């Protein structure tokens, strides 16, 4: 599988992050589960990921989520890795962008790439 890396301007929405962050995106299709409070979750698919966040589509409006909400992102099919703490940065008509609280470990992305 050939990886294509390209820069992308990702707008961040909190007051302290009121700037554009330039992140290297790695094109990668992965299944994700965003675990939120009160037993809420969203399952979706991503086309790319960076060490600072990911956008994934869910196929419907994310009406039960809100900006700045915290959660845990599970990347599949990884086994043995803890979920990534994250915060919702953007909501669209059919998707969600999350910003990782701590940068995504590089070995996690490498393992995902190897499983494809």
VENKA-V564874 format. One record per backbone hydrogen bond with DSSP energy under -0.5 kcal/mol. NH is the residue of the N-H (numbers start at 0). CO is the residue of the C=O. Records with the same first field share a line. If there is no record, write none. Layout:
NH: CO + CO
This chain:
4: 2
5: 24
7: 22
9: 7 + 20
10: 8
11: 18
16: 13
17: 14
18: 16
20: 9 + 18
22: 7 + 20
24: 5 + 22
25: 48
26: 3 + 24
27: 46
29: 27 + 45
30: 75
31: 43
32: 73
33: 41
34: 32 + 71
35: 33 + 39
39: 36
41: 33
43: 31
44: 56
45: 29
46: 54
48: 25
49: 52
53: 97
54: 47
55: 95
56: 44
57: 93
58: 93
61: 91
62: 60
64: 61
67: 87
68: 65
70: 85
71: 34
72: 83
73: 32 + 71
74: 72
75: 30
77: 74
83: 72
84: 82
85: 70
86: 98
87: 68
88: 96
89: 96
91: 94
95: 55
96: 89
97: 53
98: 86
99: 51
100: 84
101: 84
103: 50
107: 104
108: 104
109: 105
110: 106
111: 107
112: 108
113: 109
114: 110
115: 111 + 112
